[in-house]
Amino acid sequence: MQADELSIPPKLPDSRRESCSSVDVASTNKYSVITPVRDEEQYVTATIEAVLYQTIRPIEWIIVDDGSTDSTSSVIRRYAQEHPWIRTLHRKNRGYRSTGGGVEAFLDAYPLLQRQDWDYLVNLDGDLTFAPDYFERCFQHFRNAPRLGIGGGKVYRKIGNRLRWERNPSFHVRGATKIYRRECWESLGGLFCGLAWDTLDELKANQLGWTTRTFPDLMLVHNRATGAAWGSWGNAVNDGEADYIVGYHPLFFFLKCIRNICDFPFVLRSLGVAYGFLRCVMRHTPLIGDQALRSYLRKQQLRRLLGMSSIWK
């Protein structure tokens, strides 16, 4: 299976007009959003405008400036001044970009949410664009599946004038656009802070009896590719390290690397993922502490290899 490619869709409507919100958020589908940003001056305006145009807008939105060195801070402050339901949080510049910085910023902001009547909690990257009915349609999926705990749209990234989908298992929701049902969020008891956080939350949710999935009919455009700050090689290495940390079965990992040879940037990605995994082996990097969760993952992977029902379907 090759990665999907699409032409670049038309731009969103003129950003200077008022929100096209048509649904009373006080009555249905109340959601709060937290958006960690760092050096996103080129992209964050488009993301904010995409949220402002939603048919169902958030009841609260905290945008976390995670130590930006560009004009990101002034951009988000301006919008916060114009819209009382948008607030900003500014974290000190640590001097470098951390692989777990986004989830750290998210967790810093979570206790600061003032509205406690939300039905859904959203972790949204600051470099995404999406249709005005994106969240409304996401919530339709949640209403249709009472045990759906985590969901989100299908994320494409720009490569020239094309959009490419990075292949992921159907149960995996990209960290850029996580939507948590409140009951599922509370059952998780928090997020892992570090590499693989956006896999561990899904594994835990499935272990607890929830389901998680990407909605193939809903598209988001990642205007800055995942891991762009690290480069294709560094991003692949991080993915390999994440697979090791969560406890991937060696056979499953090996077959995954073979399959990924055809994924952009092709052989380079498979080599980077393998290198990241093997580097952790050589360094005796600690695995996640939840042994039951590691066992659950390996059981699911073996079921997948044997053609049995699993979270991979």
N, C-alpha and C positions, 0 to 999 in steps of 0.2 A: 504494500500500500504506500503510495507516494503522498507527500504532503500536499494538501489542497492549495490551489492558487486561484486568486480572483483579481479582477481589475480593481483599481482604487475607486471606491464609491464616491458619489457627489458629497461635497462638504455640507456640514450642518448649516441650518439657516443663519442669517445675519445675527451676530452675537449681541447687537445693541438693543434688540427688541425685548419686550417683557417675556417672562416664562409663558409657555403654552400649557401650563398645568390646567387640567380639566377635571381632576378627581379630588375630592375633599380628603386630604390625608388624615384628617381627624377622625374619619369614620372607618377607613379600611387600610390595611397594609402599611402600618406605621413602621418606618425604618430609620435608623440612625447610621451615619456614614463616618468612617475615619479614613483619612487619606494621608499617608506619609509621603513627603516630597523632599527631594534634595537636588538642587541645581536643575530645576525643571522649568526655567523661564521660557523656554521655547515651546513647551507643551501644556503647562498647567492651565493656561487661559482656556484652551479648547476643552479641557476636561471639566472645568468649572461651568463653562457655558453649556456643555452637554447635560450636566446635572440640572442647571437652571431651566432647561427646556423640557425636562421630564414631565410626562403626563401625571405622574405621581412623584412629588418632590419629597425629600427627607424631612423629618421633623427636626433634625439636628445634624450638623456636619462640622466635624473638627478636622481642620487641615493642619498637619504637623510639619513644620519646617525643621527637617532633621540636619540642621547646620549648613544650610546652603551658603555658597560663596558668590552667587550671582544675584539677580534681582528677584528671585522667587519670593522672598519674604515680603517685598513691597507689593507684589502682585496679589498675593493672597490676603494681605491686610486691606487692600483697597476693596476687594469683594466682601470681606467681613464687615467693613464699614457700611456697605450698601445693603447688606442682607443680614438681619439680626439672627437668623437661624444658622448662620455660618460663623464659626469661631476659629481662632488660630492658636497654635501652641508652638513655641520656638525652643528648640533644643540646642545646646551648645555644640559648636563645630568640634568634632573629635579629631579633625585633621586628616581623616581618611574615610573612605567608603567601606562600611562593614557589610559582610554578606548577610548578617542578621539584623542590620540596622532598621530595615522597614518594619519588621515585627516588633522590635524593641520600641520604636516610635508609636506603633499601634497600641501596644500594651501600656505605654505611658499615658496615652490619651484616654483610654477606656474608662478609668476611674473618674475622669473629668466630665463625662456625659451628664448633662443636667436633666434631660428627659429620661424617665425610667419606664415609660409606657410603650416602648418600641416592641414590635413583633419580630423584626429582623435586624440583624447587625451586619453591616457591610464593611469589608476591607477593600478599598478601591485605590488603585494606583493613580498617580497624578499625571499620567501621560497617555490616557485612553480617550478615544472618542467612540460614541455609540448613538443609536437612534433614540428619538424622544420617548418612545414607548418601551425602552429597554427594561426598566425596572417593573413596569406594569405587567409585561409579558413574563418576566421571571417569576413574579408572585403568582401568576396563573399556574405555572408549573408546580409551585409549592402547594397551592390549594388543591391541585389534582392528585397530589401524592402526600398524604398526611405524615408518612414516615421519612420524607425527604428532609434531611437535616442540613446539608450544605449543597449549594448550587451556584451556577454562574454561567455566563455565555461562553461562546467559542472565540478564543483570542487569536487574531491574526496579526502578523507583524509586517511592516513595510520592507520590501526589498526592491529598490528602484521604483518602478511604476506598477508593481504587482504586490499582492498581499499573499503571504504564505502562512498556512496553519502549521504549527509545530505539533506533531502527533503526540497524543497522550492517551492513557487509558480512559475509558468513558467515565470511570468513577472519580477521576482526578479533576478537580476544579482549580484553575490557575490561581496562584496567590494574588495576582493582579485584580481579581474580581470575585472575591469570596463573599457569598451571602449565607449567613448562619440563621437558621430558625432559632428563635429564642430558647425553646426547650432543649434543643440539641446543644446550643452554646453552653447552657448552664450545666448540662450533663458532662461536657468535656472537662470542666474544671480549670480552664485556661489553655494557653497555647505554649508549645515548646519554643524557646527563644534561641534560634540558631538555624543552621542549615537543616533543610528537610522539614521545617515547621509546617509547610503547606501540604506535606504528605502525611505527616503524623496525625494531624487533626482529622483527616479523612479516615485513616486506618482506625483511629480510636472511635470515631463516630460509627463506622461499620461494625466494629467489635461490639459496640453497645446496642446494636440493633437498628441504627439509622441507615439510610441510604445516602449516597452522595453522587452527583453526576453533573456533567457539562451539558448545557442545552444546545444541541447542534443547530437549532433554528435561530439562535440569537448571536449576532456577531458584534465583537468589539475590535477596534483597531489599536494595536500597541504602537504608538508613534515612535517610541524609542524601544528598540528590541530588548527583550529580557536579557539581562546580563551585559548590556551594551558597554557599560563602564568597565567591564572585565575583559571584553573581547570574546570571540567565539571559542578560543581555546580555554580561557579561564572559566567561562561559563560551563563548558563541557566537563572540566576538571571538578568544578563545584558539584555538578550533578552526580558524578561518580562518587565523590565523597559522601554526598547525601544518601546515595543508595547503600553505601557501606554502613553508615551510621544507623540507619533504620533497620538493618539486619537482613538485606537481600540474600536469598539463597544463591550460592555460587553458580549453580547450573542455570538458574533463571537469569542471573546477571549476564552470564556468558552468552546465552541465546539472545538476550536483549541487545548486547553490543553488536552481534552479527546482524540483527535486524536493523539496527540504527545506521548501518553503513550507507544505506540509501537515503538517509535523512540529511537535509542541509545543515552544516556544510559538508555533508557526505563523510568520507573516510575519516576526516579530521575530527569530527564529533565523536565517533566510536573510539578513536585512539585516546581522546581527551578524557572521556568517561572511564575507560579502562585504566588509564593512568591515575586518575583521582581515586578510584577504588583500591588499586594495588598500593598506592602510596599510603593509604590508611592502614592497609594490612601490614606493611613494612614498619609503620610507626606505632603499631598496636593502639591505634586510635580507639578510645572507648565507644562502645555502642550505646544507644539509648538505654536508660536504666529500667524501662518497663519490659521485663522478660516475657510476660504474658502477651504483650503487644507484638514483640518480635516473633514469638511462636505463631501468633495468629497470622502475621504477614506471610511467613514461610509456608504455613498450611495452605493459605489461599494461592500462593504461587505454585505449589506442587499440584493443587487441584487444577489450576489453569493448564499446566504442562500435561496433565493426564486427560484433558478435555472435559473435566467435570465442572459443575456450576461453581462460580467463584465471584469475587467482586470485579474480576475482569470480564465476567459474563461469558 
